[in-house]
Amino acid sequence: MSTDRSINGRTISNSAYFKLGFYTLLMMTCPLIAFFYVRNYFRNNDLDLLASNIRGAIAAVIIAHGVIFMFVYSAWQEDKEVTAKKKD
């Protein structure tokens, strides 16, 4: 089985698909976990439901942005490695 695929003249390795799957799983689970954890934390500390939900939503948005940043950063680093190999 080939480890690389060519789409429109551009070679894409299987590791790219695994990376995409990994970050997709992170994007589905981490914000949900953060939302419910933060909401329950503030709910147990005698905040009303609306305030707890707002804080949980803010935490989920911050985590989602963090996952997107990590994905973009890892893709950028991978692109720098490919560019360096082409120059050699």
C-alpha positions as protocol buffer text, in pm:
chain_id: "A"
residue {
  index: 1
  type: MET
  ca { x: 0 y: 0 z: 0 }
}
residue {
  index: 2
  type: SER
  ca { x: 131 y: 341 z: -94 }
}
residue {
  index: 3
  type: THR
  ca { x: 189 y: 595 z: 179 }
}
residue {
  index: 4
  type: ASP
  ca { x: 144 y: 890 z: -55 }
}
residue {
  index: 5
  type: ARG
  ca { x: -143 y: 996 z: -277 }
}
residue {
  index: 6
  type: SER
  ca { x: -143 y: 1248 z: -555 }
}
residue {
  index: 7
  type: ILE
  ca { x: -433 y: 1488 z: -591 }
}
residue {
  index: 8
  type: ASN
  ca { x: -413 y: 1755 z: -864 }
}
residue {
  index: 9
  type: GLY
  ca { x: -39 y: 1700 z: -893 }
}
residue {
  index: 10
  type: ARG
  ca { x: 20 y: 1750 z: -521 }
}
residue {
  index: 11
  type: THR
  ca { x: 144 y: 1461 z: -308 }
}
residue {
  index: 12
  type: ILE
  ca { x: -45 y: 1403 z: 17 }
}
residue {
  index: 13
  type: SER
  ca { x: 82 y: 1151 z: 271 }
}
residue {
  index: 14
  type: ASN
  ca { x: -137 y: 928 z: 484 }
}
residue {
  index: 15
  type: SER
  ca { x: -5 y: 1102 z: 794 }
}
residue {
  index: 16
  type: ALA
  ca { x: -195 y: 1412 z: 682 }
}
residue {
  index: 17
  type: TYR
  ca { x: -521 y: 1217 z: 697 }
}
residue {
  index: 18
  type: PHE
  ca { x: -438 y: 1083 z: 1042 }
}
residue {
  index: 19
  type: LYS
  ca { x: -351 y: 1434 z: 1161 }
}
residue {
  index: 20
  type: LEU
  ca { x: -679 y: 1566 z: 1024 }
}
residue {
  index: 21
  type: GLY
  ca { x: -870 y: 1286 z: 1201 }
}
residue {
  index: 22
  type: PHE
  ca { x: -688 y: 1352 z: 1528 }
}
residue {
  index: 23
  type: TYR
  ca { x: -767 y: 1723 z: 1526 }
}
residue {
  index: 24
  type: THR
  ca { x: -1126 y: 1648 z: 1425 }
}
residue {
  index: 25
  type: LEU
  ca { x: -1164 y: 1428 z: 1733 }
}
residue {
  index: 26
  type: LEU
  ca { x: -1007 y: 1699 z: 1948 }
}
residue {
  index: 27
  type: MET
  ca { x: -1244 y: 1957 z: 1801 }
}
residue {
  index: 28
  type: MET
  ca { x: -1546 y: 1739 z: 1879 }
}
residue {
  index: 29
  type: THR
  ca { x: -1452 y: 1641 z: 2234 }
}
residue {
  index: 30
  type: CYS
  ca { x: -1240 y: 1909 z: 2400 }
}
residue {
  index: 31
  type: PRO
  ca { x: -1487 y: 2201 z: 2376 }
}
residue {
  index: 32
  type: LEU
  ca { x: -1772 y: 1982 z: 2502 }
}
residue {
  index: 33
  type: ILE
  ca { x: -1568 y: 1855 z: 2794 }
}
residue {
  index: 34
  type: ALA
  ca { x: -1456 y: 2209 z: 2878 }
}
residue {
  index: 35
  type: PHE
  ca { x: -1812 y: 2342 z: 2861 }
}
residue {
  index: 36
  type: PHE
  ca { x: -1959 y: 2081 z: 3095 }
}
residue {
  index: 37
  type: TYR
  ca { x: -1663 y: 2087 z: 3333 }
}
residue {
  index: 38
  type: VAL
  ca { x: -1665 y: 2466 z: 3370 }
}
residue {
  index: 39
  type: ARG
  ca { x: -2044 y: 2481 z: 3389 }
}
residue {
  index: 40
  type: ASN
  ca { x: -2054 y: 2219 z: 3664 }
}
residue {
  index: 41
  type: TYR
  ca { x: -1769 y: 2386 z: 3850 }
}
residue {
  index: 42
  type: PHE
  ca { x: -1945 y: 2722 z: 3862 }
}
residue {
  index: 43
  type: ARG
  ca { x: -2286 y: 2563 z: 3919 }
}
residue {
  index: 44
  type: ASN
  ca { x: -2151 y: 2386 z: 4227 }
}
residue {
  index: 45
  type: ASN
  ca { x: -2016 y: 2718 z: 4354 }
}
residue {
  index: 46
  type: ASP
  ca { x: -2367 y: 2865 z: 4380 }
}
residue {
  index: 47
  type: LEU
  ca { x: -2384 y: 3057 z: 4053 }
}
residue {
  index: 48
  type: ASP
  ca { x: -2713 y: 3062 z: 3869 }
}
residue {
  index: 49
  type: LEU
  ca { x: -2759 y: 2849 z: 3559 }
}
residue {
  index: 50
  type: LEU
  ca { x: -2729 y: 3133 z: 3307 }
}
residue {
  index: 51
  type: ALA
  ca { x: -2398 y: 3260 z: 3447 }
}
residue {
  index: 52
  type: SER
  ca { x: -2262 y: 2906 z: 3462 }
}
residue {
  index: 53
  type: ASN
  ca { x: -2364 y: 2839 z: 3102 }
}
residue {
  index: 54
  type: ILE
  ca { x: -2205 y: 3162 z: 2981 }
}
residue {
  index: 55
  type: ARG
  ca { x: -1876 y: 3082 z: 3152 }
}
residue {
  index: 56
  type: GLY
  ca { x: -1888 y: 2729 z: 3012 }
}
residue {
  index: 57
  type: ALA
  ca { x: -1951 y: 2862 z: 2662 }
}
residue {
  index: 58
  type: ILE
  ca { x: -1659 y: 3103 z: 2691 }
}
residue {
  index: 59
  type: ALA
  ca { x: -1433 y: 2818 z: 2798 }
}
residue {
  index: 60
  type: ALA
  ca { x: -1553 y: 2604 z: 2505 }
}
residue {
  index: 61
  type: VAL
  ca { x: -1484 y: 2883 z: 2256 }
}
residue {
  index: 62
  type: ILE
  ca { x: -1135 y: 2938 z: 2395 }
}
residue {
  index: 63
  type: ILE
  ca { x: -1059 y: 2564 z: 2374 }
}
residue {
  index: 64
  type: ALA
  ca { x: -1196 y: 2544 z: 2018 }
}
residue {
  index: 65
  type: HIS
  ca { x: -971 y: 2833 z: 1914 }
}
residue {
  index: 66
  type: GLY
  ca { x: -677 y: 2658 z: 2080 }
}
residue {
  index: 67
  type: VAL
  ca { x: -740 y: 2339 z: 1882 }
}
residue {
  index: 68
  type: ILE
  ca { x: -765 y: 2536 z: 1557 }
}
residue {
  index: 69
  type: PHE
  ca { x: -440 y: 2717 z: 1641 }
}
residue {
  index: 70
  type: MET
  ca { x: -264 y: 2385 z: 1712 }
}
residue {
  index: 71
  type: PHE
  ca { x: -383 y: 2243 z: 1380 }
}
residue {
  index: 72
  type: VAL
  ca { x: -270 y: 2545 z: 1181 }
}
residue {
  index: 73
  type: TYR
  ca { x: 64 y: 2557 z: 1365 }
}
residue {
  index: 74
  type: SER
  ca { x: 135 y: 2188 z: 1302 }
}
residue {
  index: 75
  type: ALA
  ca { x: 45 y: 2227 z: 933 }
}
residue {
  index: 76
  type: TRP
  ca { x: 269 y: 2532 z: 910 }
}
residue {
  index: 77
  type: GLN
  ca { x: 560 y: 2345 z: 1071 }
}
residue {
  index: 78
  type: GLU
  ca { x: 508 y: 2053 z: 834 }
}
residue {
  index: 79
  type: ASP
  ca { x: 509 y: 2290 z: 537 }
}
residue {
  index: 80
  type: LYS
  ca { x: 836 y: 2447 z: 657 }
}
residue {
  index: 81
  type: GLU
  ca { x: 995 y: 2100 z: 674 }
}
residue {
  index: 82
  type: VAL
  ca { x: 881 y: 2018 z: 321 }
}
residue {
  index: 83
  type: THR
  ca { x: 1011 y: 2351 z: 191 }
}
residue {
  index: 84
  type: ALA
  ca { x: 1349 y: 2296 z: 361 }
}
residue {
  index: 85
  type: LYS
  ca { x: 1378 y: 1948 z: 206 }
}
residue {
  index: 86
  type: LYS
  ca { x: 1304 y: 2090 z: -139 }
}
residue {
  index: 87
  type: LYS
  ca { x: 1580 y: 2349 z: -104 }
}
residue {
  index: 88
  type: ASP
  ca { x: 1837 y: 2078 z: -24 }
}
